[in-house]
Amino acid sequence: MSVVLAALTSDPNLLRCELSRLAGQVLVQTEPRANAMGVGAYAQDEVLLRRLADVEEVPSLESLAPPTESEALLFHAGRLPLGASLEENTQPFRSRRWLFAHQGAISGFEQLRGPLMASLPEHLQRQVRGGTDSEVLFALFLRQLRDVGRTDDPRLEPQVAGRLLADTAREVVKRSMELGIPRASTLNLVATNGLLLVASRCGEEPLYYSRLEGGAECEPCGVTASTPESQPAVGAHRRRRTVVVASHLQRPGSWVELPRGTTLAVGLDLQVHLLQGH
């Protein structure tokens, strides 16, 4: 089973610090070991995307952080079939400012691929370059955004993006039922444009979220309990807040399991909205 991890933070300078706080809480590798990993983040108007293949050692959470400041991060690790192109099939997928990852699998994808692709406009059909069900799901989500004219809208509300992500999963479930595909799909979908984070759980596989509140101490930054309050770093670390989504946990702690059929939507105000109904 693949692994997904995503974060949206209030202070882009402290994303690495927030990832370090997750050590011992989340997993970025499971068995069988992933042979393809990808991590996406942002540097102002630029989208940063790194792909890692045949990683011998499990990467540290801190190492996933980009070299520059970023409000958002999306990581995925999974196994690609022998011979599959790393460049074309490794998640997260990117289109303009959007990053997208899918944890799970579409049951009966061989039957569904044709009808799902036929529902896409030509430019999105051309955008699907690999052979994974996850990339087709991303194209369906982009079509949802295009249909309401919000693909590149920086003012897109998190709740609207969340509903469109849920509609993407709902469409696949509906088409599966129409074709008489008996087994349920696992459609844990996560997307971000750097300004919001949305995550939708559809299926038996769990998906979790947590809210990290500010704290004065930070090992990566060398901020300790004895650091003077007059130091700017102390105030910045106290004010930081982050929402994290993860598929695999080492220990539950303060994590909340997203109920099945629920979508989480978060904007830069870090308010968590839970949308029901798919």
Number of C-alpha atoms within 10 A of each C-alpha: 18 22 23 31 25 26 25 30 27 19 19 18 15 24 26 21 19 29 21 19 15 16 13 11 15 20 20 22 21 14 9 10 16 23 19 22 27 23 26 28 29 23 16 13 9 10 18 19 19 15 17 16 16 11 12 9 7 12 13 13 20 17 11 20 24 20 12 14 17 25 23 30 28 30 27 27 28 23 19 17 11 7 6 14 14 18 15 14 20 28 30 27 25 19 14 11 18 19 27 27 30 25 25 22 18 22 19 16 16 9 12 17 16 10 11 18 18 10 13 17 13 10 9 17 16 11 13 20 14 16 14 20 19 25 24 21 26 28 26 26 23 21 19 20 19 13 10 10 11 16 20 13 10 12 9 17 15 22 21 15 26 26 21 22 28 28 18 23 25 17 15 20 20 11 14 21 13 9 12 10 16 10 11 16 21 20 27 26 26 29 27 28 25 27 21 26 30 30 29 32 27 25 18 15 16 17 27 20 21 18 19 17 13 16 16 18 18 18 10 13 13 9 17 12 11 8 13 11 11 8 10 9 19 21 14 15 21 13 14 21 20 24 23 22 26 24 22 22 16 11 11 13 9 11 18 13 16 19 18 18 19 20 28 27 27 23 22 18 13 17 13 18 15 17 16 14 11 18
